[in-house]
Each structure stands twice: as C-alpha cells, then as structure tokens.
Amino acid sequence: MPDGLSYEQGAMVEPAAVAVTAVDRSGLQPGGTILITGGGPIGALAVMAAHAAGAGKIVLSEPNATRRDRIEKLGIPVVTVDPLAVSLSEFARDNTFEGLGFDVAIECAGNPRAITDCIKAVRPQATVVLIGLTNAKVEFSPFDLITRDIRLQGSLCYPTTLWPRVYSMIESGRMPVERLIDETISVDNIVERGFKPLLDPTGTKMKILVQLNA
C-alpha cells in the first residue's frame, strides 16, 4: 500500500475495486448517464467510480432517506431518488436524452425489483451490471432484452492488477472513500456496534471498521 494512504483508506481499497470494476464492465463513457440502484457502501463507491470515469449524469436509487442524504453530501454531483415514491422507468423517460433511458445501470442492492427497474430504465443497447447478490428469482421478459439489445453483465470480483489504479484514485481524492467511514470499533464490540447497526435497514451507518488490536 502506498505511504500516501491512511490505514482507513487502505481498508476501503478492496470494496472500491469492486465498484471500479463494475463501472469498467458497464462500458460507461465520459459524459454518459448512469443509474445506480442501492445506496449502501458499494453503491456509494459506484457513485464515486462513475464520477471519476467522467459520467455526465449520475442517478442513485435508494429508499433509505439517510443514505440518500449521506451520498448527496459526498461532494459529487448526483441525483438521488426514492424508488418507492418514483417510477424509475418514468424518471428515465423524463430525465434522459429524448427519453431513451440511461446509458448504463449498476445494480448494487441485490433486490429483484431493482434488477427489473434497471432493465426498464436503460436505453436500447445499454448494459446492466449486477453486483448485488441475491438468490431470489427475478422475472423479466427475454423478449424485452432481445428486442432492445440489452446486455446483462454479472460482476463479482476484479483483477488484482487493478489495485494500483484504485490506490491512485483514492490518493488523488477522486474517490474520497474515507467519507463513508462512520467509526472504528474494537473486535469486542463487533456485534453490538458493528453488525447490528449495519444490518438495520433503517439505520444510519455506512461503513464501520474493526481494529483488531484495539
């Protein structure tokens, strides 16, 4: 790890690499439009990665108002929407060039509805990247994918050769990953102050680090 990175930033390199790889696989071009569903740590990192890649418009879909607020305060131009209050397909028609839809979408929630929302909200010949893990059945029309020439792309990991690039993105401030860290706790408090707050769907925490020698 470069000397210019703090240990806290270093702890965020791996999840940041997941987000950067997803944006790479989406084929997002400078000035392009991107929809990201799920405002957890990976979704927030995907917002940073998309901005670093030169996205012209970034839209984040997240039902948790606290998470939307956190991401709006990252210092990155991003529009946040509540998918429980807004139809993403209608939003895409009203907020993209000629109503065609987003150039790419990255699904970070592992939510079946979010997956179908992404498919409906992108333009013809777009790419939808799936990061969020789920074993639930998802219903969509193959006819819709075929006739609109949409590509579904899974994304689980990354080449380790990507890490130097991620180091540079963090060190230069293009990915301000430290803004997602809420606190650092000891391993003795990992359940009460770690897992429980993070598993609360209405919670306010984004990322909690564990210091093993604390």
N, C-alpha and C positions, 0 to 999 in steps of 0.2 A: 504494500500500500504506500502511495506517495507520502512524503513528510508533510505535504501541504494539506492533507485531510485529517480531520479530527477522528477520534475513535467513534464518536457518534455518527459522523458522516460515513465512516467505513462500514458501520453496521447496516447502512442503507444501500450499499453498493449492490448487493445481490437482488433485492426487490426492484431496485432501479433498473438493473439489467433486464429483468423480466419485462418491464414496461417499454424500455427502449427497443427490445427485440420485437415486441408486438407492433409497435409503430413502424419499424423497419418492414415487417412482414405485411403490413397493410398497404404498403406502396404509397403512403401519403407524400404528396408533392408540395414544395413550397407554395404557399397561397391557397392550398386546398382546404376543404372543410371536413371536419371530423366530429362524429358523435361518440361519446364515451358513456357507457352505462355502468353505474356503480361507483360511488364516491368514497370507497374505503381507501386504504393505503395504496393498493395497486392502481386504482382508478385515478387517485390524486397524482401518482407518479406518471401515469399515462398522460395526464394533462401537461405536466412538465415536459415530458419527452416530445409530445406533439408540438408544444410551443418552441422547443429547441430545434425541432425539424422544420420550423417555418410555417406552421399551419396558419391559414388566413382567418379561419373561424373555428373555435373550439366550443362545443356544447357538451355539458356534463349533465346526465340524468341521474338524480338521486332523491329518494323520498325523505331521507333524514335531513331536516332543516339545518341542524347543527353542522352536519358535514358539508352541506352546500355552502354555508356561511364560511366554514374553515377554508374551503377551496377558493372561494371568491376573494379571500384575504391573502392569497399566496403571492400576490403581485403579478399575476399572469392574466392577460385578457381572456376571460372565459365567461360564457353564459351558462347559468345553471337553471335547470327546470325540475319540477316535481312530476314524475311520471304518473302519479296517482291523480294529479289535477289536470294534466295536459296530455293530449294525444301526441306522441312523438311523430307519427306519420303526418298529422296535420301541421305540427310545428315545422317539420321539414318542408312541407309544401309552401308554407308562409315565409320561410327564412332562408331558403337556398335559391341559387340561380335558376330562374324560370320554374321554380317549384319542383325541380327534378329530384332533389334529395341530396344527402351528404355523399361526399366522395368516398369516404371510408367510415367504418364504425368499429369500435373495440368494446367488446362486452366483458366487463370485469366483475359482475355481480354473481354469476352462476345461477341466474334466475331464468326459468323457462320463458316467462313473459318478456323479459328484457331481450332475450335472443330473438324472439319473433318481432319485437319492436324494432330492433336493429335492421332486420331484413326488410321490414316495411318502410324504414326511414331513409334508406340509401338509394342512390340513383342507379340507373342501368349501368352494368359493367363495373359496379363497385365491389369492394372487398369488405367482408365482415370477419373480424378476427375474434376468436373465442378464447379468453383467458380464464374467466370464472369457471370453477369446477362445479359440476352437478351430474348426478346420475339419474335425474328425473327425465321423463320422456318429454320431448318437445315436439309440438305439432306445427308443421309448416307445409306449404304446398311446393313440391318439387317443380310443378309447372311454373310457379312464380319465379323460382330460381333460374330455371332454364330459359324462359322467355325474356327475362330481364338480364340474363347473362351475369348473374351474381356469383361471386366466389366465396365459399366458406373456408376459413383457414384456422385451424387449431394452433395454439401457441402455448407450450408448457415451459420450455427452458430456453437456453441461449448458449452460444459458443463461448468458451472461456476466453477466447481471443477478443471478445467484446469488452472485457473489463477495463483495459487501458483507456478505451474511449469513454466509458462511464466515469472513470476516475477524472478525466479531463472535464467532462460536463459538470460534475459536481464541484470540482476545484475552481472552475471558472465562474461559478454561480449560475450557469444556465439551467441547472437542476438544483434548486435550493432545498434539498431533501431534509435538512435539519429542521425546517419549519413544520414538518409533520410529527416530530417527536414531542410527546406530551411530558414524559418524565422517565427517569431511570430508577429502577427499584432493585432490591436485593432478591436473591432466589428464595428466601424465606417468605416473601410476600407475593410470590408469583401467582397464586390462585386468587387471593382476595383483591390485590391491587393490579394484577395483570390480566389473567384470563377472564374473570367475571366482568370487569368493565368493558373489555373488548368484545365479549360475546353478547353484550346487551344491545339489541337492535336500535334502541332509542338513546344509546349512550353518546357521550361527547368525546371519547378518546379515539385517537387515530393510530398512534404508534407508541408502544411502551417498550423500553429497552431493559434488559436484565443484566445487572453487573454481578458476575459470579463471585467476586471477592469482596463484595460489599458487606 
